[in-house]
Amino acid sequence: MKADEASLARLMAMAQAGDRSAYRTLLVECQRWLRGYFARRVAPDHLDDLVQETLVALHRKLASYDPSRAFLPWLAAIARYRWVDQLRRLYRASEEELDETMAAVSEEPAVAARISLERLFEHLSDAQVQAIELVKIQGLSVAEAANASGQSESLIKVNIHRGLRKLSAMIEKA
Amino acid sequence: MNRDTDALIGELVGNLQPVRPMKFSTGLGLTLAGLVAMLAIVGAILGLRPDVLTGDPSPIFVLASGLFFLLGLAASVTVVTMGRPRVGSDHDGWKWAAAMTALLPLAAIVSGIERSQFGLTGAAAASGMDCLTMGIAFGLATFGVLVMWLRKGAPTSPERAGLLAGVAAGSFGIFAFSFHCPLNDIVHIGIWHGGAVVISALIGRIAVPRIVRW
């Protein structure tokens, strides 16, 4: 059974008061929600890491949730921040091995379009989205992404850099 | 991170401690309390302007200090909001207050050009530097409160949060100090009082992100 917004908000309020049983239920539900949320926008071998990092961030920033407000927009902001941070780290490391067999993702995330990751991408140019998807999500090298997209290698790098900067600025706004 | 998520959840549950949710009223209340404390220090140690003491403040003082107060308030509200993230929040409201306050340095430049005198030398510069440094110094209480708030919270844009913490600190700092500064010259207010906000904002933009990143 999937928990709804009201149930999650109630569990979170109980967790803030120190109720460990409610907190366990909340984290299990959040884990499930986050897997759906990230599924299309993270390379499969990075999904577990990102879900775990987001759960740790949720734990560390528990006080920043106001129980009088909706829960999922708060969780989505935490999740987006960790997602953009992971993309940035991958960008800086720029060493990723290729994983050309992207698993087909069939599960549809049960989230409103308002807080989806797709909505963030709507604020990027097509070239920026393409560069980030090819290199950061599908794991192609810059040269391979340039071949696949028809953009030059330097343009791929510029589009990744500018796209990540824009994503970072739009985490709550978009 | 490479561990089983169920084990991680068990660990997080085991470490759970009750927390007090970060209320907007608490954040803003602490910030305003810092401002009141700075005003009290200005009044008690440095002394208030003569026209404020007599209850007949100069219009330029009311206008300028009012603008700095509103900018400080708008920036503080934004920073407090940024500590409690949610998708759908818009953090742009402070820009209108900033645009209004920017009229002060603009007026200073226009007036300075007319007079061919910007107060950047001699005694005018010395008193200007006093206001600049004291404005920044009196903003430290606001700065400290907002940085602590951001560290506890989860700002998703540490760079903008740092910039705005600096804007709030500089605005409230020069607002507090303007109750002591006796000058009503628009060139002095626009350049030196406005300068305190700009420098404080730069300090916030440079120093704060690394402290509040999570």
Contacts between the chains, C-beta under 8 A, distances in Angstrom:
chain1	res1	chain2	res2	distance
A	15	B	16	6.7
A	16	B	18	6.8
A	16	B	19	5.3
A	16	B	20	7.9
A	16	B	21	5.8
A	17	B	18	5.6
A	18	B	16	6.4
A	18	B	17	6.7
A	18	B	18	3.5
A	20	B	13	5.2
A	20	B	14	7.8
A	20	B	16	5.4
A	23	B	12	7.6
A	23	B	13	5.3
A	23	B	16	5.1
A	24	B	9	6.6
A	24	B	10	7.9
A	24	B	13	4.8
A	27	B	9	4.6
A	27	B	12	6.2
A	27	B	13	6.8
A	28	B	9	6.5
A	31	B	5	5.9
A	31	B	9	6.9
A	48	B	1	8.0
A	48	B	2	7.9
A	48	B	5	6.6
A	49	B	1	5.1
A	49	B	2	7.3
A	51	B	5	6.4
A	52	B	1	4.9
A	52	B	3	7.2
A	52	B	5	5.7
A	52	B	8	5.4
A	53	B	1	6.2
A	55	B	5	7.4
A	55	B	8	6.3
A	55	B	9	6.9
A	55	B	12	6.6
A	56	B	1	7.9
A	56	B	8	7.4
A	56	B	12	7.2
A	57	B	154	7.4
A	57	B	214	6.7
A	59	B	12	4.6
A	59	B	15	7.2
A	59	B	16	7.8
A	60	B	214	6.8
A	61	B	153	7.1
A	61	B	154	4.0
A	61	B	214	6.8
A	62	B	19	5.0
A	63	B	19	4.2
A	63	B	20	6.4
A	63	B	21	5.9
A	63	B	22	5.2
A	63	B	152	6.2
A	63	B	153	7.6
A	64	B	22	5.5
A	64	B	83	6.2
A	64	B	84	5.1
A	64	B	85	6.8
A	64	B	152	7.3
A	64	B	153	4.5
A	64	B	154	4.3
A	65	B	21	6.4
A	65	B	84	7.3
A	66	B	21	5.5
A	66	B	22	6.9
A	66	B	23	6.8
A	66	B	24	7.4
A	66	B	84	5.6
A	67	B	21	5.8
A	69	B	86	6.5
A	70	B	86	7.3
A	73	B	86	4.1
A	73	B	87	4.5
A	73	B	88	5.5
A	74	B	84	7.7
A	74	B	85	6.5
A	74	B	86	5.0
A	76	B	86	7.8
A	76	B	87	4.5
A	77	B	85	3.7
A	77	B	86	5.4
A	77	B	87	5.1
A	77	B	89	7.9
A	77	B	154	7.4
A	77	B	156	5.6
A	78	B	85	6.8
A	78	B	154	6.3
A	80	B	87	7.0
A	80	B	156	7.0
A	81	B	85	7.3
A	81	B	154	7.3
A	81	B	156	4.5
A	114	B	87	6.8
A	114	B	88	6.6
A	115	B	87	4.4
A	115	B	88	7.6
A	168	B	157	6.9
A	169	B	157	6.4
A	169	B	160	7.7
A	171	B	85	7.5
A	171	B	87	7.6
A	171	B	156	4.0
A	171	B	157	6.7
A	172	B	85	5.6
A	172	B	86	6.5
A	172	B	87	5.7
A	172	B	88	7.1
A	172	B	89	4.5
A	172	B	90	7.9
A	172	B	91	7.1
A	172	B	156	5.4
A	172	B	157	7.6
A	173	B	89	7.1
A	173	B	90	5.9
A	173	B	91	7.3
A	174	B	87	7.6
